[in-house]
Amino acid sequence: MAPFEGVNSFAELLRLPLDELQAAVAKVGAAVPAEGLTFLPPIDGRGEVWCAGVTYERSRGARMEESSEQSVYDKVYTADRPELFQKAPAWRVVVDGEPVGIRSDSGHDVPEPELAVVANSHGEIVGFTICNDMSSRSIEGVNPLYVPQAKLFAGGCALASGIRPVWEVADPKALGIRLSIRRGDDEVFSGTTSTAKLVRELKDLIDALFLPNDFPDGVILATGTGIVPELDFTLAEGDVITITIDDLGTLTNPVAAGREPFAFLATDNLDGLR
């Protein structure tokens, strides 16, 4: 990694137009050794993480399988308007190596590996990262109106620490995605997909997000998942989730249960620390 002269936050970077941000990156000096550094989420200040839902055929099928109201998922898959929902403010995001959470009142929980699009305050796509959009299938399955409770909770959103600039990714709709879940010494689930199976265009999703909203410090939009374990699988405390996306890297997180393991998000961030 390397420092940006005169830039102290992701918020400052994501206020720049794309051409100015690219010029700033080109001027970055020598890399700083990563050893001993604490990596923070690639979003801060007033930044937010949002998600798009039901953007892969596998996601549509899984949502219909688990839900008491199957038709809503079938309809949104082909609708002009995408499903968009807020996932986390910047201070709630965990990064590589930190735990992700499962709700104590759920009982059926899965990770959702997703390509995440980074947009600046001008609504331009400036980069990409990896998101783990943790989800309670049991809560969402009871009623789609419970989506906020199934999606927004302590440890529910993990992002890889870095952003890959948009100009370094030749085709974001041709990236392989891999998910591995280990329980002790055993791999208990693995799956693969490709962003080529994403039915929405990335710029269309960003445009829909920005149409009614301002994001003065930028926004990260997770674009949905094409990997969903079967209904007989659920995460357990202590599992280790690894998501790999071509050209972007890897995001690995252990699983913790309940609210208490994530108290540091509410306390440390009072002083901008982790």
Beta strands, then each sheet from edge to edge (+ up, - down):
strand 1: 48-53
strand 2: 83-89
strand 3: 100-102
strand 4: 109-110
strand 5: 113-119
strand 6: 125-133
strand 7: 135-136
strand 8: 157-159
strand 9: 164-165
strand 10: 176-183
strand 11: 186-194
strand 12: 219-222
strand 13: 240-245
strand 14: 249-257
sheet 1: 2+ 1- 12- 5+ 6- 8+
sheet 2: 2+ 1- 12- 5+ 6- 9+
sheet 3: 3+ 14+ 13- 10+ 11-
sheet 4: 4+ 7-
end
